[in-house]
């Protein structure tokens, strides 16, 4: 067996084991939903949390598919505001004891052509980085605009700025400022979006605010 085949076989086995545990999480999520319904309990916070768990599991499952195939982009039409709302809800788990004001300003009826799971993973990664850069309190804002062919998503925050001399390196494979970081997050985001005809770039990063922009084809 060649080294390449061995790596593929190991990846297949690892993916299989992880999928087993994803299935367990899926089953218990559904059990919780049923128990709440049978008990007549209506808790929007719990429902939101279960929705976020479900979407995160879909992203993990989609990522595991990446191990088996290079042709795994699943592009369809989605409402941009709805996607961004879900990304924000999923990202709030990273806030912990911080006080962060989240704002979403996105017009209704803006449809984009994108891979849902890869887009959500990208936005969540950007928000996570922003939350980590913010001190005890701060703000994060997502706003959209569009022209005839593209929608533009700007994600801004008032956290610690990216050093000017490092801003050209942040999308490089392996670049990180975190002690335990892999340097893969933004690199993967940029490349996944590029495969979908979308684009990720850093617009600015100053003491005032940091702004990332995603350019997405309209449906």
Backbone as ProteinMPNN parsed JSONL, in Angstrom:
{"seq_chain_A": "XXXXXXXXXXXXXXXXXXXXXXXXXXXXXXXXXXXXXXXXXXXXXXXXXXXXXXXXXXXXXXXXXXXXXXXXXXXXXXXXXXXXXXXXXXXXXXXXXXXXXXXXXXXXXXXXXXXXXXXXXXXXXXXXXXXXXXXXXXXXXXXXXXXXXXXXXXXXXXXXXXXXXXXXXXXXXXXXXXXXXXXXXXXXXXXXXXXXXXXXXXXXXXXXXXXXXXXXXXX", "coords_chain_A": {"N_chain_A": [[0.854, -1.2, 0.0], [0.632, 2.159, -0.923], [2.002, 5.283, 0.387], [0.187, 7.381, 0.017], [-2.241, 5.984, -0.343], [-2.41, 4.773, 2.127], [-2.739, 6.968, 3.841], [-5.216, 7.874, 2.887], [-6.808, 5.682, 3.583], [-6.58, 5.727, 6.38], [-7.749, 8.204, 6.875], [-10.338, 7.649, 6.002], [-11.144, 5.748, 7.897], [-10.993, 7.245, 10.273], [-12.894, 9.211, 9.703], [-15.163, 7.597, 9.598], [-15.432, 6.753, 12.286], [-15.85, 9.207, 13.577], [-18.244, 9.978, 12.376], [-19.973, 8.112, 13.492], [-20.223, 9.074, 16.098], [-21.302, 11.549, 15.59], [-23.808, 10.748, 14.743], [-24.828, 9.781, 17.144], [-25.035, 12.176, 18.6], [-26.928, 13.467, 17.001], [-29.168, 11.792, 17.406], [-29.646, 12.064, 20.202], [-30.158, 14.766, 20.323], [-32.591, 14.904, 18.977], [-34.103, 13.37, 20.748], [-34.164, 15.046, 22.985], [-35.67, 17.17, 21.929], [-38.146, 15.873, 21.532], [-38.785, 15.117, 24.149], [-39.135, 17.596, 25.353], [-41.316, 18.517, 23.868], [-43.267, 16.566, 24.517], [-43.531, 17.078, 27.19], [-44.703, 19.472, 27.172], [-43.183, 21.735, 27.252], [-41.985, 24.851, 26.331], [-39.247, 26.327, 25.287], [-37.442, 28.784, 24.07], [-34.714, 29.414, 24.065], [-33.465, 26.957, 24.51], [-34.358, 25.61, 22.237], [-33.097, 27.146, 20.247], [-30.449, 26.563, 20.89], [-30.371, 23.813, 20.334], [-30.855, 23.896, 17.599], [-28.507, 25.166, 16.758], [-26.621, 23.235, 17.495], [-27.393, 21.223, 15.743], [-26.801, 22.402, 13.227], [-24.054, 22.742, 13.482], [-23.24, 20.087, 13.598], [-23.898, 19.323, 11.002], [-22.035, 20.814, 9.587], [-19.672, 19.623, 10.48], [-20.038, 17.036, 9.456], [-20.074, 17.622, 6.735], [-17.454, 18.521, 6.444], [-16.056, 16.191, 6.941], [-16.656, 14.815, 4.649], [-14.988, 16.09, 2.935], [-12.626, 14.749, 3.259], [-12.826, 12.589, 1.661], [-13.363, 13.302, -0.947], [-12.553, 15.588, -3.564], [-14.334, 16.969, -4.969], [-16.623, 18.395, -3.649], [-18.279, 20.545, -3.302], [-21.317, 22.004, -2.63], [-23.429, 23.844, -4.032], [-26.123, 26.064, -3.71], [-29.19, 28.022, -3.738], [-29.662, 30.505, -1.278], [-31.209, 32.369, 1.374], [-29.666, 35.246, 2.336], [-29.777, 36.791, 4.702], [-30.965, 35.006, 6.503], [-29.018, 32.973, 6.644], [-26.891, 34.416, 7.831], [-28.032, 35.097, 10.267], [-28.252, 32.552, 11.474], [-25.521, 31.937, 11.645], [-24.623, 33.87, 13.472], [-26.077, 33.099, 15.786], [-24.958, 30.578, 16.247], [-22.375, 31.329, 16.865], [-22.41, 32.659, 19.281], [-21.83, 31.066, 21.4], [-19.166, 31.294, 21.957], [-18.786, 33.539, 23.442], [-18.83, 33.482, 26.269], [-17.941, 34.882, 29.333], [-17.907, 37.459, 28.462], [-19.167, 40.715, 27.497], [-20.804, 41.398, 24.772], [-22.079, 43.288, 22.163], [-24.085, 42.275, 19.652], [-24.895, 42.939, 16.296], [-27.048, 42.724, 13.523], [-27.509, 43.752, 10.331], [-29.24, 43.305, 7.684], [-30.807, 43.146, 4.605], [-34.048, 41.847, 3.795], [-34.878, 39.169, 1.496], [-32.605, 38.856, -0.1], [-30.977, 36.748, -2.09], [-28.392, 34.354, -2.36], [-25.823, 32.489, -4.124], [-24.367, 29.752, -2.837], [-22.375, 27.446, -0.891], [-23.953, 26.172, 1.765], [-23.031, 25.007, 4.276], [-20.227, 25.393, 4.21], [-20.107, 28.153, 3.968], [-21.35, 28.999, 6.377], [-19.494, 27.916, 8.184], [-17.28, 29.5, 7.613], [-18.139, 32.149, 8.275], [-18.704, 31.802, 10.996], [-16.13, 31.196, 11.9], [-14.796, 33.659, 11.445], [-16.263, 35.33, 13.167], [-15.729, 34.086, 15.619], [-12.942, 34.552, 15.841], [-13.069, 37.322, 16.047], [-14.49, 37.686, 18.454], [-12.641, 36.61, 20.233], [-10.683, 38.532, 20.024], [-11.731, 40.703, 21.25], [-11.933, 42.523, 24.3], [-13.169, 42.563, 27.621], [-15.623, 43.67, 27.06], [-17.5, 44.799, 24.195], [-18.238, 45.255, 20.68], [-19.827, 43.724, 17.836], [-20.552, 43.75, 14.449], [-22.614, 42.899, 11.708], [-23.22, 43.589, 8.399], [-24.929, 44.027, 5.264], [-24.697, 44.554, 1.702], [-25.476, 45.067, -1.799], [-24.832, 44.667, -5.359], [-25.466, 44.503, -8.881], [-24.605, 41.926, -9.422], [-23.37, 40.75, -7.212], [-23.425, 40.054, -3.658], [-22.416, 41.655, -0.637], [-20.874, 41.027, 2.363], [-20.095, 42.507, 5.312], [-18.163, 42.153, 8.147], [-17.592, 43.48, 11.134], [-15.691, 44.614, 13.994], [-14.697, 45.824, 17.279], [-12.353, 44.893, 18.389], [-8.975, 43.936, 19.406], [-6.63, 45.207, 17.138], [-5.288, 43.795, 14.047], [-1.859, 43.592, 13.59], [-0.334, 46.001, 11.46], [1.84, 45.23, 9.842], [1.418, 42.56, 9.595], [-0.913, 42.088, 8.289], [-1.046, 41.331, 5.618], [-0.475, 38.691, 5.709], [-2.351, 37.102, 6.907], [-4.041, 35.262, 5.65], [-2.44, 33.233, 4.922], [-1.3, 29.846, 4.785], [-0.887, 28.327, 7.847], [-0.333, 30.651, 9.281], [-0.614, 32.291, 12.365], [-1.565, 34.064, 15.356], [-2.093, 33.062, 17.752], [-1.337, 31.175, 20.699], [-2.067, 28.511, 20.784], [-3.022, 28.128, 18.271], [-3.745, 26.862, 14.934], [-3.352, 28.074, 12.543], [-4.896, 27.664, 10.321], [-7.538, 28.414, 9.97], [-8.499, 30.969, 8.634], [-7.195, 30.594, 6.24], [-8.376, 28.236, 5.227], [-11.022, 29.14, 5.055], [-10.842, 31.199, 3.102], [-10.041, 29.759, 0.831], [-12.1, 27.853, 0.54], [-14.261, 29.542, -0.025], [-13.362, 30.692, -2.386], [-13.526, 28.559, -4.156], [-16.203, 28.589, -4.626], [-16.77, 30.752, -6.127], [-16.793, 32.972, -4.601], [-15.375, 35.522, -2.424], [-13.012, 36.342, 0.088], [-11.78, 38.936, 2.074], [-9.629, 41.173, 3.909], [-10.656, 44.284, 4.855], [-9.89, 46.454, 6.489], [-7.945, 47.114, 9.456], [-7.748, 48.638, 12.341], [-7.125, 50.641, 15.313], [-9.621, 51.568, 15.784], [-11.55, 49.851, 14.444], [-11.946, 46.53, 13.032], [-12.453, 45.121, 9.865], [-13.801, 42.567, 7.972], [-14.597, 41.354, 4.712], [-16.933, 39.585, 2.757], [-17.503, 38.567, -0.466], [-20.12, 37.576, -2.49], [-21.657, 35.607, -5.04], [-24.775, 36.588, -6.433], [-27.981, 34.953, -6.436]], "CA_chain_A": [[0.0, 0.0, 0.0], [1.431, 3.374, -0.997], [1.777, 6.239, 1.483], [-1.046, 8.105, -0.272], [-3.362, 5.096, -0.072], [-2.46, 4.571, 3.576], [-3.322, 8.181, 4.409], [-6.631, 7.864, 2.531], [-7.468, 4.651, 4.382], [-6.652, 6.233, 7.752], [-8.751, 9.269, 6.88], [-11.651, 7.014, 5.881], [-11.459, 5.122, 9.187], [-11.24, 8.317, 11.242], [-14.186, 9.813, 9.35], [-16.209, 6.641, 9.984], [-15.609, 6.794, 13.738], [-16.437, 10.501, 13.943], [-19.644, 9.962, 11.942], [-20.734, 7.348, 14.486], [-20.52, 9.941, 17.24], [-22.234, 12.561, 15.091], [-25.123, 10.11, 14.759], [-25.274, 9.758, 18.541], [-25.447, 13.546, 18.924], [-28.182, 13.703, 16.282], [-30.242, 11.048, 18.066], [-29.962, 12.647, 21.501], [-30.778, 16.075, 20.07], [-33.998, 14.645, 18.662], [-34.738, 12.912, 21.99], [-34.426, 16.24, 23.81], [-36.799, 17.88, 21.317], [-39.374, 15.122, 21.795], [-39.087, 15.187, 25.573], [-39.676, 18.937, 25.605], [-42.651, 18.581, 23.282], [-44.161, 15.7, 25.296], [-43.738, 17.695, 28.506], [-45.374, 20.75, 26.976], [-42.248, 22.805, 27.591], [-41.565, 25.68, 25.204], [-38.093, 27.12, 25.718], [-36.814, 29.23, 22.84], [-33.252, 29.349, 24.202], [-33.071, 25.557, 24.302], [-34.592, 25.311, 20.824], [-32.018, 27.779, 19.492], [-29.227, 25.805, 21.153], [-30.47, 22.555, 19.588], [-30.674, 24.239, 16.183], [-27.071, 25.434, 16.56], [-25.939, 21.942, 17.546], [-27.698, 20.534, 14.493], [-26.054, 23.01, 12.129], [-22.636, 22.439, 13.686], [-23.05, 18.69, 13.207], [-23.919, 19.281, 9.534], [-20.752, 21.341, 9.124], [-18.672, 18.574, 10.735], [-20.279, 15.971, 8.494], [-19.627, 18.127, 5.444], [-15.998, 18.565, 6.476], [-15.575, 14.813, 6.816], [-16.764, 14.462, 3.233], [-13.792, 16.646, 2.288], [-11.54, 13.777, 3.34], [-13.035, 11.519, 0.676], [-13.545, 13.79, -2.308], [-12.202, 16.971, -3.816], [-15.492, 17.575, -5.622], [-17.63, 18.322, -2.6], [-18.96, 21.827, -3.159], [-22.748, 21.836, -2.858], [-23.927, 25.214, -4.156], [-27.551, 26.246, -3.936], [-29.646, 29.38, -3.435], [-30.038, 30.685, 0.118], [-31.488, 33.722, 1.845], [-28.442, 35.679, 3.01], [-30.073, 37.221, 6.07], [-31.208, 33.813, 7.315], [-27.72, 32.343, 6.876], [-26.113, 35.219, 8.778], [-28.677, 34.954, 11.574], [-27.829, 31.264, 12.034], [-24.095, 32.025, 11.976], [-24.522, 34.632, 14.721], [-26.57, 32.282, 16.894], [-23.97, 29.533, 16.502], [-21.123, 31.92, 17.351], [-22.57, 33.245, 20.617], [-21.291, 30.136, 22.386], [-17.786, 31.678, 22.24], [-18.748, 34.792, 24.207], [-18.533, 33.167, 27.668], [-18.259, 35.915, 30.325], [-17.767, 38.789, 27.873], [-20.4, 41.425, 27.147], [-20.608, 41.824, 23.381], [-23.305, 43.696, 21.484], [-24.131, 41.77, 18.282], [-25.858, 43.623, 15.437], [-27.173, 42.215, 12.167], [-28.271, 44.632, 9.45], [-29.274, 42.651, 6.376], [-32.127, 43.286, 3.991], [-34.765, 40.628, 3.438], [-35.033, 38.893, 0.073], [-31.339, 38.815, -0.838], [-30.58, 35.353, -2.27], [-27.034, 34.159, -2.865], [-25.437, 31.135, -4.542], [-23.275, 29.441, -1.927], [-22.437, 26.195, -0.136], [-24.444, 26.589, 3.082], [-22.179, 24.588, 5.39], [-18.917, 26.032, 4.136], [-20.301, 29.576, 4.245], [-21.569, 29.132, 7.817], [-18.224, 27.651, 8.869], [-16.424, 30.664, 7.395], [-18.623, 33.282, 9.068], [-18.5, 31.458, 12.413], [-14.693, 31.324, 12.175], [-14.475, 35.088, 11.525], [-16.868, 35.86, 14.395], [-14.964, 33.519, 16.737], [-11.701, 35.323, 15.933], [-13.412, 38.666, 16.526], [-14.832, 37.584, 19.883], [-11.392, 36.397, 20.968], [-9.88, 39.758, 19.99], [-12.413, 41.711, 22.074], [-11.666, 42.396, 25.728], [-14.32, 42.185, 28.446], [-16.847, 44.119, 26.406], [-17.273, 45.384, 22.877], [-19.338, 45.085, 19.736], [-19.592, 43.068, 16.551], [-21.639, 44.127, 13.551], [-22.659, 42.313, 10.375], [-24.115, 44.33, 7.516], [-24.826, 43.579, 3.881], [-25.099, 45.408, 0.589], [-25.375, 44.295, -3.034], [-24.931, 45.345, -6.646], [-26.231, 43.693, -9.827], [-24.12, 40.548, -9.52], [-22.814, 40.222, -5.973], [-23.758, 40.558, -2.33], [-21.211, 41.909, 0.152], [-21.085, 40.896, 3.802], [-19.01, 43.103, 6.096], [-18.171, 41.746, 9.552], [-16.68, 44.417, 11.806], [-15.643, 44.536, 15.46], [-13.778, 46.788, 17.886], [-11.35, 44.174, 19.16], [-7.564, 44.262, 19.195], [-6.356, 45.196, 15.694], [-4.23, 42.97, 13.476], [-0.719, 44.473, 13.298], [-0.276, 46.419, 10.055], [2.857, 44.48, 9.105], [0.991, 41.161, 9.496], [-2.215, 41.993, 7.636], [-0.918, 40.663, 4.321], [-0.122, 37.291, 5.929], [-3.349, 36.393, 7.718], [-4.676, 34.178, 4.895], [-1.423, 32.237, 4.577], [-1.375, 28.558, 5.473], [-0.029, 28.226, 9.024], [-0.139, 31.899, 10.014], [-1.459, 32.475, 13.538], [-1.026, 34.852, 16.462], [-2.53, 32.379, 18.974], [-0.374, 30.208, 21.215], [-2.523, 27.162, 20.459], [-3.679, 28.174, 16.967], [-3.185, 26.039, 13.866], [-3.096, 28.897, 11.37], [-5.628, 27.103, 9.187], [-8.9, 28.939, 9.895], [-8.739, 31.926, 7.554], [-6.683, 29.974, 5.011], [-9.431, 27.338, 4.745], [-12.176, 29.977, 4.699], [-10.596, 31.897, 1.832], [-9.99, 28.794, -0.259], [-13.435, 27.291, 0.353], [-15.085, 30.55, -0.695], [-12.849, 30.861, -3.744], [-14.063, 27.456, -4.961], [-17.615, 28.85, -4.877], [-16.891, 32.017, -6.824], [-16.877, 34.032, -3.587], [-14.062, 36.083, -2.074], [-12.851, 36.852, 1.445], [-10.636, 39.83, 2.205], [-9.582, 42.101, 5.04], [-10.769, 45.659, 4.373], [-9.069, 47.324, 7.332], [-7.824, 46.739, 10.857], [-7.153, 49.755, 13.058], [-7.549, 50.716, 16.717], [-11.064, 51.848, 15.786], [-12.289, 48.636, 14.121], [-11.457, 45.584, 12.04], [-13.546, 44.762, 8.96], [-13.639, 41.547, 6.95], [-15.684, 41.38, 3.738], [-17.154, 38.414, 1.91], [-18.205, 38.891, -1.715], [-20.822, 36.337, -2.848], [-22.523, 35.742, -6.22], [-26.223, 36.587, -6.206], [-28.715, 33.875, -7.099]], "C_chain_A": [[0.885, 1.244, 0.0], [1.119, 4.292, 0.171], [0.473, 7.003, 1.281], [-2.27, 7.26, 0.057], [-3.532, 4.852, 1.42], [-3.112, 5.766, 4.262], [-4.828, 8.229, 4.126], [-7.403, 6.853, 3.368], [-7.613, 5.096, 5.836], [-7.705, 7.327, 7.872], [-10.149, 8.689, 6.821], [-12.085, 6.395, 7.208], [-11.786, 6.17, 10.252], [-12.603, 8.955, 10.984], [-15.336, 8.911, 9.78], [-16.487, 6.717, 11.481], [-16.27, 8.105, 14.177], [-17.909, 10.539, 13.553], [-20.519, 9.175, 12.911], [-21.142, 8.235, 15.657], [-21.412, 11.113, 16.845], [-23.648, 12.015, 15.124], [-25.692, 10.065, 16.172], [-25.78, 11.135, 18.957], [-26.772, 13.893, 18.254], [-29.357, 13.049, 17.002], [-30.633, 11.704, 19.382], [-30.546, 14.055, 21.369], [-32.254, 15.904, 19.789], [-34.756, 14.166, 19.901], [-35.091, 14.095, 22.877], [-35.621, 17.01, 23.256], [-38.116, 17.186, 21.653], [-39.784, 15.195, 23.255], [-39.686, 16.544, 25.937], [-41.1, 19.046, 25.085], [-43.649, 17.767, 24.098], [-44.478, 16.29, 26.667], [-44.451, 19.034, 28.4], [-44.498, 21.941, 27.318], [-41.837, 23.546, 26.316], [-40.459, 26.618, 25.683], [-37.304, 27.524, 24.474], [-35.299, 29.151, 22.896], [-32.74, 27.933, 23.956], [-33.251, 25.163, 22.844], [-33.492, 25.909, 19.941], [-30.712, 27.01, 19.647], [-29.227, 24.489, 20.369], [-30.301, 22.787, 18.085], [-29.199, 24.464, 15.861], [-26.259, 24.141, 16.575], [-26.148, 21.195, 16.239], [-26.9, 21.078, 13.319], [-24.556, 22.739, 12.259], [-22.321, 20.994, 13.28], [-23.058, 18.533, 11.69], [-22.596, 19.773, 8.965], [-19.645, 20.301, 9.325], [-18.811, 17.462, 9.708], [-19.8, 16.371, 7.102], [-18.107, 18.152, 5.356], [-15.402, 17.168, 6.34], [-15.649, 14.331, 5.373], [-15.554, 14.98, 2.466], [-12.632, 15.649, 2.275], [-11.634, 12.734, 2.232], [-13.087, 12.012, -0.762], [-13.126, 15.234, -2.414], [-13.37, 17.722, -4.442], [-16.671, 17.551, -4.656], [-18.29, 19.666, -2.329], [-20.427, 21.642, -3.532], [-23.409, 23.211, -2.876], [-25.422, 25.219, -4.438], [-27.911, 27.681, -3.594], [-30.12, 29.469, -1.987], [-30.331, 32.154, 0.404], [-30.316, 34.174, 2.714], [-28.696, 36.063, 4.459], [-30.269, 36.02, 6.998], [-29.903, 33.096, 7.631], [-26.919, 33.09, 7.938], [-26.702, 35.152, 10.18], [-28.234, 33.651, 12.244], [-26.359, 31.305, 12.441], [-23.882, 32.783, 13.287], [-24.95, 33.796, 15.919], [-25.562, 31.197, 17.257], [-22.723, 30.096, 17.185], [-21.216, 32.431, 18.781], [-22.037, 32.341, 21.718], [-19.871, 30.525, 22.795], [-17.668, 32.891, 23.159], [-18.331, 34.573, 25.658], [-18.906, 34.328, 28.593], [-18.099, 37.332, 29.775], [-19.146, 39.407, 27.619], [-20.192, 42.028, 25.759], [-21.96, 42.125, 22.753], [-23.24, 43.242, 20.024], [-25.223, 42.504, 17.507], [-25.842, 42.997, 14.048], [-28.07, 43.151, 11.37], [-28.204, 44.052, 8.039], [-30.688, 42.713, 5.83], [-32.739, 41.921, 3.703], [-34.728, 40.434, 1.921], [-33.765, 38.898, -0.75], [-30.869, 37.361, -0.904], [-29.2, 35.26, -2.902], [-26.825, 32.702, -3.257], [-24.208, 30.738, -3.734], [-23.44, 28.021, -1.394], [-22.772, 26.559, 1.306], [-23.465, 26.263, 4.201], [-20.824, 25.274, 5.382], [-19.015, 27.536, 4.405], [-20.496, 29.807, 5.745], [-20.268, 28.925, 8.585], [-17.293, 28.848, 8.765], [-16.853, 31.826, 8.29], [-18.423, 33.018, 10.562], [-17.026, 31.609, 12.783], [-14.284, 32.795, 12.326], [-15.026, 35.695, 12.817], [-16.102, 35.359, 15.614], [-13.665, 34.294, 16.935], [-11.963, 36.715, 16.495], [-13.7, 38.663, 18.014], [-13.567, 37.426, 20.719], [-10.533, 37.656, 21.018], [-10.467, 40.869, 20.867], [-12.109, 41.461, 23.544], [-12.9, 41.939, 26.487], [-15.64, 42.607, 27.827], [-16.503, 44.78, 25.076], [-18.467, 45.159, 21.976], [-18.882, 44.358, 18.489], [-20.807, 43.334, 15.665], [-21.488, 43.413, 12.211], [-23.656, 43.109, 9.547], [-23.879, 43.9, 6.076], [-25.209, 44.693, 2.909], [-24.964, 44.576, -0.678], [-25.355, 45.213, -4.245], [-25.673, 44.401, -7.59], [-25.829, 42.217, -9.812], [-23.695, 39.924, -8.198], [-23.469, 40.822, -4.736], [-22.457, 40.693, -1.551], [-21.575, 41.858, 1.632], [-19.88, 41.48, 4.509], [-19.194, 42.744, 7.564], [-17.131, 42.596, 10.269], [-16.758, 44.248, 13.319], [-14.63, 45.549, 15.983], [-12.741, 46.107, 18.773], [-9.936, 44.648, 18.861], [-7.23, 44.178, 17.713], [-5.26, 44.202, 15.304], [-3.063, 43.892, 13.14], [-0.603, 44.753, 11.8], [0.698, 45.576, 9.241], [2.47, 43.007, 8.909], [-0.276, 40.99, 8.667], [-2.167, 41.285, 6.289], [-0.682, 39.162, 4.469], [-1.258, 36.454, 6.504], [-4.051, 35.251, 6.986], [-3.683, 33.104, 4.463], [-1.607, 30.964, 5.4], [-0.375, 28.541, 6.638], [0.164, 29.51, 9.804], [-1.108, 31.988, 11.18], [-0.76, 33.364, 14.559], [-1.367, 34.2, 17.799], [-1.513, 31.331, 19.396], [-0.758, 28.782, 20.848], [-3.2, 27.101, 19.092], [-2.962, 27.313, 15.931], [-2.8, 26.862, 12.642], [-3.817, 28.416, 10.138], [-6.972, 27.775, 8.944], [-9.178, 29.834, 8.7], [-8.244, 31.384, 6.209], [-7.746, 29.067, 4.39], [-10.64, 28.137, 4.28], [-11.994, 30.595, 3.318], [-10.637, 30.925, 0.655], [-11.342, 28.145, -0.52], [-14.345, 28.275, -0.382], [-14.651, 30.738, -2.147], [-13.399, 29.781, -4.671], [-15.525, 27.684, -5.338], [-17.845, 30.148, -5.651], [-17.066, 33.19, -5.88], [-15.465, 34.464, -3.204], [-14.079, 36.617, -0.649], [-11.627, 37.758, 1.486], [-10.756, 40.669, 3.477], [-9.629, 43.52, 4.487], [-9.888, 46.609, 5.165], [-8.971, 46.732, 8.725], [-7.027, 47.822, 11.563], [-7.594, 49.698, 14.521], [-9.058, 50.934, 16.813], [-11.886, 50.591, 15.511], [-11.567, 47.799, 13.069], [-12.643, 45.148, 11.194], [-13.093, 43.693, 7.973], [-14.832, 41.637, 6.001], [-15.714, 40.1, 2.926], [-17.991, 38.852, 0.71], [-18.787, 37.595, -2.27], [-21.664, 36.553, -4.099], [-24.004, 35.721, -5.828], [-26.853, 35.41, -6.949], [-29.335, 34.396, -8.382]], "O_chain_A": [[1.785, 1.367, 0.83], [0.114, 4.12, 0.861], [-0.263, 7.25, 2.236], [-3.224, 7.75, 0.661], [-4.652, 4.736, 1.918], [-3.939, 5.598, 5.158], [-5.62, 8.577, 5.002], [-8.517, 7.129, 3.813], [-8.653, 4.867, 6.454], [-8.459, 7.374, 8.844], [-11.053, 9.171, 7.505], [-13.247, 6.5, 7.599], [-12.727, 6.01, 11.031], [-13.368, 9.21, 11.913], [-16.359, 9.391, 10.267], [-17.645, 6.743, 11.899], [-17.144, 8.106, 15.044], [-18.736, 11.064, 14.298], [-21.678, 9.529, 13.129], [-22.27, 8.156, 16.145], [-22.187, 11.613, 17.66], [-24.585, 12.726, 15.489], [-26.887, 10.282, 16.376], [-26.829, 11.251, 19.59], [-27.633, 14.533, 18.858], [-30.406, 13.665, 17.186], [-31.819, 11.885, 19.655], [-31.338, 14.483, 22.208], [-33.081, 16.662, 20.296], [-35.922, 14.515, 20.085], [-36.177, 14.147, 23.453], [-36.485, 17.452, 24.013], [-39.091, 17.843, 22.018], [-40.967, 15.317, 23.574], [-40.625, 16.628, 26.729], [-41.981, 19.589, 25.753], [-44.762, 18.23, 24.347], [-45.542, 16.043, 27.234], [-44.768, 19.659, 29.413], [-44.997, 23.021, 27.634], [-41.397, 22.931, 25.345], [-40.719, 27.585, 26.399], [-36.587, 26.708, 23.894], [-34.658, 28.853, 21.888], [-31.726, 27.729, 23.288], [-32.409, 24.469, 22.274], [-33.016, 25.264, 19.007], [-29.966, 26.822, 18.686], [-28.204, 24.098, 19.807], [-29.684, 21.981, 17.389], [-28.702, 24.014, 14.829], [-25.334, 23.965, 15.782], [-25.215, 20.609, 15.689], [-26.381, 20.312, 12.507], [-23.872, 22.529, 11.258], [-21.274, 20.716, 12.695], [-22.319, 17.713, 11.145], [-22.09, 19.225, 7.986], [-18.79, 20.117, 8.459], [-17.816, 16.998, 9.152], [-19.2, 15.571, 6.383], [-17.538, 17.839, 4.31], [-14.367, 16.987, 5.7], [-14.816, 13.542, 4.927], [-15.141, 14.386, 1.469], [-11.769, 15.695, 1.398], [-10.647, 12.077, 1.902], [-12.879, 11.235, -1.694], [-13.312, 16.018, -1.483], [-13.398, 18.953, -4.447], [-17.608, 16.771, -4.832], [-18.806, 19.895, -1.235], [-20.739, 21.176, -4.628], [-23.894, 23.684, -1.848], [-25.917, 24.479, -5.289], [-27.048, 28.468, -3.206], [-30.883, 28.622, -1.522], [-29.782, 33.054, -0.231], [-30.015, 33.538, 3.724], [-27.922, 35.702, 5.345], [-29.798, 36.02, 8.135], [-29.698, 32.656, 8.762], [-26.34, 32.477, 8.834], [-25.967, 35.151, 11.167], [-27.886, 33.638, 13.425], [-25.994, 30.759, 13.482], [-23.06, 32.386, 14.113], [-24.273, 33.781, 16.946], [-25.335, 30.926, 18.436], [-22.092, 29.413, 17.992], [-20.187, 32.618, 19.431], [-21.817, 32.791, 22.842], [-19.413, 30.13, 23.867], [-16.571, 33.231, 23.603], [-17.576, 35.368, 26.219], [-20.072, 34.722, 28.637], [-18.149, 38.3, 30.534], [-20.153, 38.703, 27.539], [-19.499, 43.032, 25.598], [-22.876, 41.304, 22.81], [-22.438, 43.76, 19.247], [-26.339, 42.671, 18.0], [-24.782, 42.766, 13.467], [-29.246, 43.323, 11.692], [-27.244, 44.278, 7.302], [-31.648, 42.37, 6.52], [-32.03, 40.96, 3.405], [-34.57, 41.39, 1.161], [-33.83, 38.939, -1.979], [-30.418, 36.804, 0.097], [-28.878, 35.982, -3.845], [-27.534, 31.805, -2.799], [-23.133, 31.31, -3.914], [-24.536, 27.462, -1.445], [-21.965, 27.186, 1.993], [-23.106, 27.139, 4.989], [-20.327, 25.689, 6.43], [-18.112, 28.123, 5.0], [-19.881, 30.706, 6.32], [-19.971, 29.665, 9.523], [-16.593, 29.176, 9.723], [-16.025, 32.418, 8.982], [-18.017, 33.912, 11.304], [-16.709, 32.099, 13.867], [-13.518, 33.138, 13.227], [-14.345, 36.476, 13.482], [-15.851, 36.126, 16.545], [-13.32, 34.654, 18.061], [-11.192, 37.227, 17.306], [-13.219, 39.523, 18.751], [-13.436, 38.032, 21.782], [-9.743, 37.832, 21.946], [-9.789, 41.846, 21.185], [-12.037, 40.312, 23.981], [-13.6, 41.028, 26.047], [-16.665, 41.964, 28.05], [-15.387, 45.252, 24.859], [-19.576, 44.905, 22.448], [-17.704, 44.376, 18.133], [-21.948, 43.16, 16.091], [-20.394, 43.331, 11.652], [-24.806, 43.283, 9.95], [-22.785, 43.469, 5.711], [-25.935, 45.629, 3.247], [-24.392, 43.487, -0.637], [-25.789, 46.364, -4.186], [-26.447, 43.566, -7.122], [-26.637, 41.353, -10.154], [-23.662, 38.7, -8.074], [-23.992, 41.937, -4.761], [-21.51, 39.94, -1.775], [-22.475, 42.563, 2.088], [-18.76, 41.001, 4.326], [-20.246, 42.999, 8.151], [-15.931, 42.449, 10.037], [-17.77, 43.793, 13.853], [-13.808, 46.068, 15.227], [-12.304, 46.667, 19.779], [-9.731, 45.634, 18.152], [-7.523, 43.161, 17.083], [-4.423, 43.823, 16.123], [-3.267, 44.895, 12.457], [-0.755, 43.85, 10.977], [0.422, 45.242, 8.088], [3.118, 42.291, 8.147], [-0.673, 39.863, 8.372], [-3.162, 40.696, 5.868], [-0.686, 38.434, 3.477], [-1.147, 35.23, 6.583], [-4.601, 34.359, 7.631], [-4.035, 32.18, 3.73], [-2.017, 31.009, 6.56], [0.826, 28.719, 6.438], [0.76, 29.487, 10.88], [-2.308, 31.78, 10.999], [0.469, 33.415, 14.624], [-0.988, 34.707, 18.855], [-0.899, 30.677, 18.553], [0.11, 27.938, 20.627], [-3.882, 26.123, 18.785], [-1.76, 27.064, 16.022], [-2.019, 26.412, 11.804], [-3.404, 28.721, 9.019], [-7.497, 27.717, 7.832], [-9.999, 29.498, 7.846], [-8.819, 31.688, 5.164], [-7.99, 29.118, 3.184], [-11.217, 27.845, 3.232], [-12.885, 30.522, 2.472], [-11.203, 31.236, -0.393], [-11.701, 27.908, -1.674], [-15.11, 27.88, -1.261], [-15.488, 30.921, -3.031], [-13.703, 30.05, -5.833], [-16.035, 27.048, -6.261], [-18.984, 30.588, -5.81], [-17.444, 34.282, -6.305], [-14.484, 33.843, -3.612], [-15.039, 37.262, -0.229], [-10.561, 37.391, 0.99], [-11.841, 40.843, 4.033], [-8.742, 43.919, 3.732], [-9.218, 47.467, 4.592], [-9.819, 45.937, 9.128], [-5.809, 47.921, 11.416], [-8.348, 48.808, 14.914], [-9.692, 50.538, 17.791], [-12.817, 50.289, 16.257], [-10.71, 48.283, 12.331], [-13.711, 44.84, 11.723], [-12.129, 43.884, 7.232], [-15.944, 41.955, 6.424], [-14.687, 39.597, 2.472], [-19.061, 39.44, 0.869], [-18.058, 36.629, -2.498], [-22.327, 37.584, -4.215], [-24.42, 34.924, -4.988], [-26.325, 34.938, -7.956], [-29.999, 33.644, -9.096]]}, "name": "protein", "num_of_chains": 1, "seq": "XXXXXXXXXXXXXXXXXXXXXXXXXXXXXXXXXXXXXXXXXXXXXXXXXXXXXXXXXXXXXXXXXXXXXXXXXXXXXXXXXXXXXXXXXXXXXXXXXXXXXXXXXXXXXXXXXXXXXXXXXXXXXXXXXXXXXXXXXXXXXXXXXXXXXXXXXXXXXXXXXXXXXXXXXXXXXXXXXXXXXXXXXXXXXXXXXXXXXXXXXXXXXXXXXXXXXXXXXXX"}
